[in-house]
Amino acid sequence: MPGQAFVSRNIANMVPAFDQLRHTETGAVIEYAIKALKVSNILVIGHSRCGGVERLMNLPDGSDTQTYDFIDDWVKIGLPAKKKVLEENSGLPFEEQLKLCEK
């Protein structure tokens, strides 16, 4: 209905690439919004100082002794973004790299 929002939330506001076998909940939400509710505009909105993106940026260094089986697997969706940020901005402080990865 016009003027209403159909909302789906997840860690780091990530939308994974299409895959019928993995991360189907996000695909199901988008499919339902488009096909059943006839949504014509989809917005992906995040926020600064995102803990999910920070987790992504800290994954391989091993400095965090806490492991998160589900969160770590989920945020790995963003590994291409992390790789790009690190390749293009290796000289920047971590906080600046984090801001770039959030975008």
C-alpha positions in Angstrom: 0.0 0.0 0.0 1.3 3.5 -0.7 2.8 5.2 2.2 3.7 2.0 4.0 7.0 0.2 4.5 7.6 -3.5 4.3 10.8 -4.0 6.4 13.4 -6.8 6.6 16.3 -6.5 8.9 19.6 -8.3 9.2 23.1 -7.9 10.5 25.0 -5.2 8.5 22.0 -4.7 6.2 23.5 -7.0 3.6 21.7 -8.3 0.5 23.4 -11.5 -0.7 23.8 -12.4 -4.4 21.0 -14.7 -5.6 21.4 -18.3 -4.5 18.5 -20.7 -4.2 20.3 -22.8 -1.6 21.8 -20.2 0.8 20.5 -17.1 2.5 17.0 -17.8 1.2 15.2 -15.6 3.8 16.5 -12.4 2.3 15.5 -13.6 -1.2 12.1 -14.6 0.0 11.5 -11.2 1.6 12.4 -9.4 -1.7 10.4 -11.8 -3.8 7.3 -11.4 -1.6 7.6 -7.6 -1.6 7.9 -7.5 -5.4 5.5 -10.2 -6.5 2.9 -10.3 -3.8 2.9 -6.7 -2.6 3.8 -5.1 -6.0 6.6 -3.0 -4.4 8.3 -0.9 -7.0 11.1 0.7 -5.0 13.5 -1.1 -2.7 15.8 0.7 -0.3 18.8 -0.8 1.5 19.5 1.5 4.4 22.4 1.0 6.8 24.0 3.1 9.5 27.4 4.3 10.6 29.5 2.5 13.2 27.9 -0.8 12.1 29.0 -3.7 14.3 28.3 -6.2 11.5 30.6 -4.4 9.1 33.2 -4.0 11.8 33.1 -7.7 12.4 33.6 -8.2 8.7 36.6 -5.9 8.7 38.1 -7.8 11.7 37.5 -11.4 10.5 40.9 -12.8 9.4 43.3 -11.1 11.8 42.5 -13.3 14.7 42.7 -10.5 17.3 39.2 -11.2 18.5 39.0 -14.4 20.5 35.2 -14.5 20.4 33.8 -16.5 17.5 30.3 -16.2 16.1 29.3 -19.1 13.9 26.2 -17.5 12.4 27.4 -13.9 12.3 30.8 -14.6 10.8 29.3 -16.8 8.1 26.7 -14.0 7.3 29.1 -11.1 7.1 31.4 -13.0 4.8 28.8 -12.0 2.1 30.6 -8.6 2.3 34.1 -10.0 1.6 34.3 -8.5 -1.9 33.6 -5.0 -0.5 36.2 -5.5 2.2 38.8 -6.6 -0.3 38.1 -3.5 -2.5 38.4 -1.2 0.5 41.7 -2.7 1.6 43.2 -2.8 -1.9 42.3 0.8 -2.6 42.8 2.3 0.9 45.5 0.3 2.6 47.2 3.3 4.0 44.2 4.7 5.8 43.5 4.2 9.5 41.1 1.3 10.3 38.3 3.7 11.3 38.4 5.3 7.8 38.5 1.9 6.1 35.5 0.9 8.2 33.5 4.0 7.1 34.3 3.2 3.4 33.2 -0.4 3.8 29.9 0.7 5.3 29.1 2.5 2.1 
